[in-house]
Amino acid sequence: MSQANVEVVRQHLRRVADPSRLNFDLLDEEIELDIRPMTPGYQGIIHGKDAVIDFWRDYLDTWDEYVLEPHEILEAGVDQVVVVLNERGQGKGSGASFERRSGTIFTLRAGSVVKLKFFRTGEDAIEAAGLQE
């Protein structure tokens, strides 16, 4: 099942150079989005497909330019996939540029993404998934 999950994640990220075209159809209605490891001090978890889509739209609206490219996609057990992502963008209004390599753990069930957990670095996500060497 894990290779099938990798393909689901690839499908989700298929046009990720233009994040506004992410395939939200692959998100489970009861999805959880946990950004606490990436955003210290953030206390909540975002619940539900509509709330997660709203989060992404709000986040993308803060950028004049934003590119999200998968760097590495790794199987992480039966139901998880780790994605190391290259992100870069230019802030709306400020023009401030940023570039980073972050990580996300996707948890899947029956071909749907049921949980996303964002990490500051790809290494943090790899370690959290138990894939460190």
PyMOL commands that set and color helices and strands:
alter all, ss='L'
color gray80, all
select helices_A, chain A and resi 2-12+19-21+24-26+49-60+122-128
alter helices_A, ss='H'
color red, helices_A
select strands_A, chain A and resi 27-34+46-47+63-75+80-91+97-109+112-119
alter strands_A, ss='S'
color yellow, strands_A
deselect
rebuild
show_as cartoon
